[in-house]
Amino acid sequence: MALSFVNPNAIWAGVLVETLVRLGLRMAIACPGSRSTPLTIAVAEHPEVEAIPILDERSAGFFALGVARQTHRPVMLICSSGTAGANFFPAIIEARESGVPLIVLTADRPPELRDCAAGQAIDQVKFYGDYPVFYQELALPEADLNQLAYLRQTVAHGHRRAIATPGPVHFNQPFRDPLPPIPDPPNAEKCDRLSKILANPSPFFAHLTPPPPPVPSVQIPEAWRSPIPRGVIVAGLAQPQNPEEYCQAIATLSQKLGWPVLAEGLSPLRNYANLNPNLITTYDPILRNRDRAIVLQADAVLQVGPLPTSKILRQWLAYTQARRWVLGTSERNLDPVHGPSQSLMGTVEALAQFIEEWDDAPRTGYCQQWLELEGKTVGAIATLLRDETSLIESKISWLLPKILPKSTNLFISSSMPVRDIEWFLPPNQSQIKPFFNRGANGIDGSLSTAMGIAHSNPKKLTVMLTGDLALLHDTNGFLGRHHFQGNLIIILVNNNGGGIFEMLPISDFNPPFEKFFATPQQIDFSNLCKTYDVNHQLIGSWNQLKESIAEKEAGNIRLLEIVTHRKKDTAWRKATFEQLKIQD
C-alpha cells in the first residue's frame, strides 16, 4: 500500500489501517461522520479492505458482529465523535459476552475541544466500561516516525488481544483539523520528510503477520480414568469454525466415556446426528416429568461451553448436584447454577485428542435409558407435527432440517425462536450451521447480524428465523440493502407481539399484559418491505414455504411471512409438554 503524506491525520490513519491489514483485517464498516474522515478514507482507499458504509451505528455494529461470527477474524468498526459511538454499545456487549473479535475505532475531538461546549464532544474515555478486552486512547496524530512506531505496536497489541481473548477492542482516536486529505502547511516539512523515509513502507511493517491459531491444551481429570456409569455430556451453545470437527470431537468423548450427549439446538450437534449414536435432543420434555428426572439423576457431568437455554435442564442440574467439569476457552464463569463444578481450559477438539486412544466404554444401562426415552419422545413429536396442516410456530423448527438446503447458515433470533429450536429441532443430517446472539440474549441487531453472516459467505444460503418484534427492533438493518451481496431468506413468524411472554406467568394479568408485555405493533410487513425494496411473500401453507425456500434468487433478500396465532400456539406448546410428560 502507498501511504498518503498529505497531512499528519492521513499518515496516521494510513499506518493504523495498514497495521491491521498486515495482521489479517479484510473488512471495515464505516458510519458517516466528519471527525472520523481520516479513518474512513484510509479504509475506503485500501485495496485489501472491503469497506462498507452503514448509516445506523447500532445496525453497523451488529452487521460487523455477524461478519466476525462467520469469518472468526476481527472486523473494524468506525464512527464519528459524540453519541455515534454510543450506538455501538449493544453490539460491543454481545461481542464480549459471546467472544466475537471486533476492532472499534471511535473518532474524538482533541483535548482542547472537550468540556467546552464545542459540539459533538462527549466523554468517550473508556466509553464502553469493562466490556472491551482491551482499551486505549490513542495519541493525537503526529508526523513523527517514533510516534508512528508507537501507533503500529499499540494497534498490533490490541489486535492480538481481540484474538487471544476473543472480544471487542476499543481505540478512541482524537483528531485535530484538517480532517480531509488536504495539505496542512504547519506540518508540511515533517510530512515531506516522512514521505522520503517511508517511500517504501514495507520494512516498517515487515514484522507484522497474521497471528497463528492458538495451541489447544487441556488437562484430563483424573476421575475420568475410572468408569463413571452415570455421566452425561451437556453440549451447550456453540458456533465453532469447523462444525463437523467439533461434532466429531463430542462424539469421541461420548464413546470413550460412555456418556449420552444432551445437545442444545443452538449447536451443530443435532445437524450431524449420524456422527453420534448417543445423541439426546429431547432432554427438556424428558426432564419435565419429575419422576423421570429423579431416575435419570447423574453422578458426573461434562459441560461443554455455556449451558443450553432450557430452564428445565438447569433446574435438573441444580437438583442433582453432580460433580461437573465445565470446558471453556476463557476464564469466563460458565456455571449459572453454581454447582460443585471445576473449570477445564481448552477446546473440545483438544480434549478429544487426548483421550482418542482410550478404549470405547461400553454403553451402560443409564445411557440406554436416555436413548430409549429419546427415541420415544422424538417419535411422539414427529407424530404430532408431521400431519399438522395449520401454521403453528413450533412446526417451523421441526421442519427446517427437512426443507433447507444442506449446510445452510441459520441465524436464530432470541426469545421464542431459540426456544422452539431447542424443544423441537429433531436430530438430522442436514449439516445446518446455526448462528445466534445469545451472549446477552437480546433481540437487538438480529437482522443486521444475519445480514453480516450472509454477506461474508455470499455463495451459501443464509436463513434467518425471527419473530415480528425482533425484526421490527432492527429494521434499520435494511438500510444496508444496496451494499449487501449475500443470499438471505428471512422466515418471519408474525404473531403480532411477544410470544415469549405468553409462556410466562405475567400472561395471566391482562390488563396490563397485552399492552405492556405482548406489545402488538399492527405492522403491514408487505408495505415495510416495499419501503426497503425487499421481496415479500405471505406464506399460506407448509408446501408453499418449502417451495419458496427452494427458489433460486442469489444475491437477494427475501422475507417469507408466516402469520400465526400467539395464544393458540402457546396453548399447543403447553398441551404438548403435558402429553409428553405422561408418555410411557
Salt bridges, closest charged atoms under 4 A:
GLU18 OE2 - ARG22 NE 2.61
GLU18 OE1 - HIS46 NE2 2.57
GLU48 OE1 - ARG26 NH2 3.50
GLU50 OE2 - HIS455 NE2 2.56
GLU94 OE2 - ARG69 NH2 2.91
GLU97 OE1 - ARG332 NH2 3.08
ASP108 OD2 - ARG114 NH2 3.10
GLU112 OE2 - ARG176 NE 2.68
ASP130 OD1 - LYS126 NZ 3.73
GLU137 OE2 - ARG114 NH2 2.74
ASP177 OD1 - ARG35 NH1 3.98
GLU189 OE2 - ARG193 NH2 3.45
ASP192 OD2 - LYS196 NZ 2.74
GLU222 OE2 - ARG225 NE 3.28
ASP284 OD1 - ARG288 NE 2.53
ASP335 OD1 - ARG324 NH2 2.81
ASP360 OD1 - LYS256 NZ 2.83
GLU393 OE1 - ARG573 NH2 2.79
ASP420 OD2 - ARG573 NH2 2.83
GLU502 OE2 - ARG566 NH1 2.63
GLU502 OE2 - LYS567 NZ 3.07
GLU514 OE2 - ARG566 NH2 2.89
GLU551 OE1 - ARG558 NH1 3.52
GLU561 OE1 - HIS536 NE2 2.68
GLU578 OE2 - LYS581 NZ 3.51
